[in-house]
């Protein structure tokens, strides 16, 4: 198996990751505090305990009302999705939705009662902020270069369970993975549940979010990275040489890897199975594959 592609240098830009603190506002923005989601009294009883855990409470990552959402977009905070009340948009709401589209934020049109279930103070808009700031694919590749190592990446296609994502992040950090790439749509992102499930590993591994996974694979190949799809009908993973730059593509348990993404991969590898269950949990399969790559690279 070849292990060299035409090498191209990656950009040297680096932006420090930082927690997003949604509740932090400048003094001049205090007039719209009433539109922030109110944490329940039960959680308030544990406020002192949770103060040092910025992503322990999912409520603090919900933005309600037009001004908080506008400010989040203005400052390019990562948003997982924007819920918009069904009906004609006008004024500032139309401006906010347009800005969200420009920043590739997932937008869902919902009935008013769906927003009312979350909070009555929504002004027709509710946004879910990411619990941790995303990196870029270039930053992930740069991390490998700075360590003098061949890039090792995980690409997740259609993983929607935040606990699976968190478990994969945790294993990836232990197995020497340089970064994880998730698609912007039809996939879980850095939600509070995913970050919590990573058990702190998110502090040490980069996660990038991309709009097109197939195009991302094409770009990875330009960095001398071989892309392996983990499927049901590939070559036995134990017979595969994973030395060199590696990107593993893990699909969902239900649908596997999408056709377009699979066609872009260089190789297809599989985990042999002898039981009656047809597939492994995505995070378990990813963990086995990561340690096989780890073993080949030692």
Order of alpha helices (4+ residues) and beta strands (2+ residues): alpha-alpha-beta-alpha-beta-alpha-beta-alpha-beta-alpha-beta-alpha-beta-alpha-beta-alpha-beta-beta-alpha-beta-alpha
